[in-house]
Amino acid sequence: MSTLLHLDSSADRSTSRSRAITAAFASAFREAGPGNVVIHRDLHTDPLPHLADASLHWAAGLRAADASPEPAAEDLQRRLIDELLGADVLLIGVPLYNYSLPSSLKAWLDHIHVPGRTAPSAISSAPLAGRPAVLVAIRGGNYDSGTVNEGRDHATPVLELILGEEMGMAVTVITNSLTLASSVPALAGQAGRSESEYAHALRRARDLGEQLGSRTTAPRR
Ligand SMILES: Cc1cc2nc3c(=O)[nH]c(=O)nc-3n(C[C@H](O)[C@H](O)[C@H](O)COP(=O)(O)O)c2cc1C
């Protein structure tokens, strides 16, 4: 029995590719093992507030002596972190917005990246080390090397840095680019490539969901 924490952040509720691909992953994960559980958090339809107080970036034992975050804000952060720590696998739909993360997803990240709690520090190790995190990165344009957009995707690298390098999670990225090819005339010639990347991403999501959902996870201590 394994638990998946499934996050979506696309503001498109009807034709979103990230939502379709994360749904395919989650469904394969659910079916891969008896008792598998999927916790779905829709950061767009049920948005989180911005981080209420800078002191919440630090675990309680690392905060300044005069820090006094609101108890309600601290409680929300505790629930989000417990939800993450309780999951065997993390799945995130990441549409590229203005070359960056949707603000709804950034608010979640600001709540859960906490040195001393979810990231190593003088008072703790890395509780999420080695745990799988799957990013479904969807972009309207072309980000190939040699194109004008090369290096301008500032969403995936931030998540790889925070979840992977800082928190120690094992990050896998599934990508589909050029999703605007069917609506932006300048990209029209690349619609076929976008569709084939989409089909490949759906297959990969199903395979990975099944693989991670059928793993036996060690009991938490
Ligand atoms: C607010 C907003 C900003 C966007 N900014 C970019 C951008 O900077 N670069 C890009 O390639 N596509 C951009 N797009 C297009 C989306 O990345 C594209 O529509 C993608 O398919 C969104 O993911 P989804 O299909 O899961 O909704 C933007 C879309 C929106 C709604």
Ligand as a Chemical Component Dictionary entry (heavy atoms), coordinates in Angstrom:
data_LIG
# 
_chem_comp.id                   LIG 
_chem_comp.type                 NON-POLYMER 
_chem_comp.pdbx_formal_charge   0 
_chem_comp.three_letter_code    LIG 
# 
loop_
_chem_comp_atom.comp_id 
_chem_comp_atom.atom_id 
_chem_comp_atom.alt_atom_id 
_chem_comp_atom.type_symbol 
_chem_comp_atom.charge 
_chem_comp_atom.model_Cartn_x 
_chem_comp_atom.model_Cartn_y 
_chem_comp_atom.model_Cartn_z 
_chem_comp_atom.pdbx_ordinal 
LIG C1  C1  C 0 -0.759 33.048 -17.540 1  
LIG C2  C2  C 0 -0.059 32.249 -18.608 2  
LIG C3  C3  C 0 1.257  32.506 -18.896 3  
LIG C4  C4  C 0 1.932  31.723 -19.843 4  
LIG N1  N1  N 0 3.260  31.947 -20.057 5  
LIG C5  C5  C 0 3.946  31.137 -20.891 6  
LIG C6  C6  C 0 5.360  31.292 -21.052 7  
LIG O1  O1  O 0 6.010  32.141 -20.453 8  
LIG N2  N2  N 0 5.994  30.450 -21.891 9  
LIG C7  C7  C 0 5.338  29.445 -22.557 10 
LIG O2  O2  O 0 5.992  28.701 -23.286 11 
LIG N3  N3  N 0 3.999  29.271 -22.430 12 
LIG C8  C8  C 0 3.302  30.090 -21.605 13 
LIG N4  N4  N 0 1.957  29.903 -21.424 14 
LIG C9  C9  C 0 1.297  28.779 -22.122 15 
LIG C10 C10 C 0 1.203  27.553 -21.225 16 
LIG O3  O3  O 0 2.474  27.144 -20.763 17 
LIG C11 C11 C 0 0.553  26.431 -22.006 18 
LIG O4  O4  O 0 -0.766 26.821 -22.349 19 
LIG C12 C12 C 0 0.529  25.110 -21.255 20 
LIG O5  O5  O 0 -0.128 24.155 -22.065 21 
LIG C13 C13 C 0 -0.153 25.245 -19.901 22 
LIG O6  O6  O 0 -0.253 23.983 -19.264 23 
LIG P1  P1  P 0 -1.655 23.215 -19.191 24 
LIG O7  O7  O 0 -1.936 22.725 -20.598 25 
LIG O8  O8  O 0 -1.444 22.120 -18.227 26 
LIG O9  O9  O 0 -2.703 24.193 -18.734 27 
LIG C14 C14 C 0 1.248  30.693 -20.524 28 
LIG C15 C15 C 0 -0.112 30.452 -20.239 29 
LIG C16 C16 C 0 -0.762 31.220 -19.290 30 
LIG C17 C17 C 0 -2.218 30.925 -18.972 31 
# 
loop_
_chem_comp_bond.comp_id 
_chem_comp_bond.atom_id_1 
_chem_comp_bond.atom_id_2 
_chem_comp_bond.value_order 
_chem_comp_bond.pdbx_ordinal 
LIG C1  C2  SING 1  
LIG C2  C3  SING 2  
LIG C2  C16 DOUB 3  
LIG C3  C4  DOUB 4  
LIG C4  N1  SING 5  
LIG C4  C14 SING 6  
LIG N1  C5  DOUB 7  
LIG C5  C6  SING 8  
LIG C5  C8  SING 9  
LIG C6  O1  DOUB 10 
LIG C6  N2  SING 11 
LIG N2  C7  SING 12 
LIG C7  O2  DOUB 13 
LIG C7  N3  SING 14 
LIG N3  C8  DOUB 15 
LIG C8  N4  SING 16 
LIG N4  C9  SING 17 
LIG N4  C14 SING 18 
LIG C9  C10 SING 19 
LIG C10 O3  SING 20 
LIG C10 C11 SING 21 
LIG C11 O4  SING 22 
LIG C11 C12 SING 23 
LIG C12 O5  SING 24 
LIG C12 C13 SING 25 
LIG C13 O6  SING 26 
LIG O6  P1  SING 27 
LIG P1  O7  DOUB 28 
LIG P1  O8  SING 29 
LIG P1  O9  SING 30 
LIG C14 C15 DOUB 31 
LIG C15 C16 SING 32 
LIG C16 C17 SING 33 
# 
